[in-house]
Amino acid sequence: MTPREIAVQIAGAISALNELTSGGGELTGPRDVRDIVASLELVGQGLPQLCEQLSRFLVTWHEDGQLDHGSGLDPDGFVTDVIEALAAAGQAADMMTAALTEARAASADLTPGR
């Protein structure tokens, strides 16, 4: 599989999770929530590295003269914009992961009521 195909699958999986958990329909208890949060936490932990690797790829291609901008404009500013946005996304992923870690820890003792 290509990286792009895997990314499409990840997006599809999140969409499926949203649909399956809408209204709590497919959730069986607090453990499901905790397990899903733990999985999302793992995804979040990898996102900053992925954003950095995507940035490095674009920088390398740009430095090698392999990038153009579709409008014919110099791609310098556009590459910088993408890199800055990816850095911000990586930082946001760190914050999301920290919040998911907190949610997982807080849910550790939740059990179904009687």
C-alpha positions as a printed NumPy array, in Angstrom:
array([[  0.   ,   0.   ,   0.   ],
       [  1.08 ,   3.567,  -0.613],
       [  1.205,   6.221,   2.101],
       [ -1.697,   8.004,   0.39 ],
       [ -3.819,   4.84 ,   0.396],
       [ -3.124,   4.309,   4.097],
       [ -4.1  ,   7.925,   4.843],
       [ -7.395,   7.403,   2.988],
       [ -8.037,   4.278,   5.09 ],
       [ -7.337,   6.174,   8.313],
       [ -9.792,   8.893,   7.324],
       [-12.363,   6.215,   6.48 ],
       [-11.812,   4.504,   9.818],
       [-12.407,   7.756,  11.731],
       [-15.551,   8.338,   9.712],
       [-16.734,   4.801,  10.502],
       [-15.981,   5.301,  14.21 ],
       [-18.023,   8.507,  14.182],
       [-20.937,   6.707,  12.577],
       [-20.76 ,   3.648,  14.835],
       [-20.542,   5.702,  18.021],
       [-23.231,   8.207,  17.065],
       [-25.742,   8.09 ,  19.878],
       [-23.677,   5.369,  21.575],
       [-25.236,   2.735,  19.331],
       [-22.333,   0.297,  19.055],
       [-20.622,   1.058,  22.372],
       [-21.025,  -1.628,  25.022],
       [-19.597,   0.219,  28.024],
       [-16.894,   2.455,  29.473],
       [-14.194,  -0.008,  28.442],
       [-15.065,   0.601,  24.776],
       [-14.621,   4.327,  25.328],
       [-11.296,   3.787,  27.124],
       [-10.01 ,   1.453,  24.389],
       [-10.999,   3.837,  21.601],
       [ -9.397,   6.76 ,  23.432],
       [ -6.213,   4.704,  23.922],
       [ -6.095,   3.918,  20.199],
       [ -6.638,   7.559,  19.282],
       [ -3.874,   8.448,  21.721],
       [ -1.488,   6.168,  19.792],
       [ -2.511,   7.772,  16.517],
       [ -1.931,  11.216,  18.009],
       [  1.527,  10.252,  19.235],
       [  2.612,   9.511,  15.673],
       [  1.148,  12.6  ,  14.026],
       [  3.881,  15.111,  14.975],
       [  6.543,  12.838,  13.462],
       [  4.461,  12.36 ,  10.322],
       [  3.972,  16.126,   9.938],
       [  7.73 ,  16.651,  10.328],
       [  8.509,  13.974,   7.728],
       [  6.047,  15.508,   5.253],
       [  7.705,  18.894,   5.782],
       [ 11.176,  17.464,   5.228],
       [  9.995,  15.811,   2.02 ],
       [  8.649,  19.114,   0.675],
       [ 11.809,  20.991,   1.656],
       [ 13.977,  18.432,  -0.118],
       [ 11.859,  18.551,  -3.258],
       [ 11.81 ,  22.34 ,  -3.172],
       [ 15.584,  22.592,  -2.706],
       [ 16.078,  20.17 ,  -5.599],
       [ 13.875,  22.353,  -7.822],
       [ 11.231,  19.654,  -8.164],
       [  8.287,  21.807,  -7.006],
       [  6.274,  24.315,  -8.974],
       [  3.164,  26.239,  -8.054],
       [  0.176,  25.626, -10.317],
       [ -0.318,  29.37 , -10.842],
       [  3.215,  29.782, -12.155],
       [  4.229,  31.762,  -9.076],
       [  7.453,  31.041,  -7.216],
       [  6.668,  28.204,  -4.779],
       [  8.912,  29.571,  -1.966],
       [  6.149,  31.256,   0.005],
       [  3.726,  28.417,  -0.586],
       [  6.197,  25.795,   0.626],
       [  6.841,  27.909,   3.716],
       [  3.086,  28.172,   4.338],
       [  2.664,  24.402,   4.096],
       [  5.621,  23.744,   6.401],
       [  4.343,  26.223,   8.99 ],
       [  0.866,  24.695,   8.839],
       [  2.303,  21.193,   9.275],
       [  4.344,  22.393,  12.276],
       [  1.18 ,  23.855,  13.805],
       [ -0.656,  20.594,  13.116],
       [  2.117,  18.661,  14.853],
       [  1.851,  20.928,  17.893],
       [ -1.937,  20.578,  17.915],
       [ -1.541,  16.791,  17.722],
       [  0.724,  16.921,  20.784],
       [ -1.965,  18.855,  22.656],
       [ -4.685,  16.464,  21.465],
       [ -2.608,  13.485,  22.562],
       [ -2.068,  15.   ,  26.002],
       [ -5.818,  15.52 ,  26.363],
       [ -6.506,  11.946,  25.231],
       [ -3.951,  10.658,  27.751],
       [ -5.781,  12.598,  30.446],
       [ -9.16 ,  11.25 ,  29.287],
       [ -7.875,   7.679,  29.265],
       [ -6.419,   8.028,  32.751],
       [ -9.602,   9.623,  34.088],
       [-11.724,   6.838,  32.597],
       [ -9.607,   4.04 ,  34.095],
       [-11.922,   3.417,  37.023],
       [-15.24 ,   3.89 ,  35.238],
       [-17.374,   0.757,  35.255],
       [-20.94 ,   0.04 ,  34.163],
       [-23.516,   0.864,  36.822],
       [-25.814,  -1.736,  38.237]])
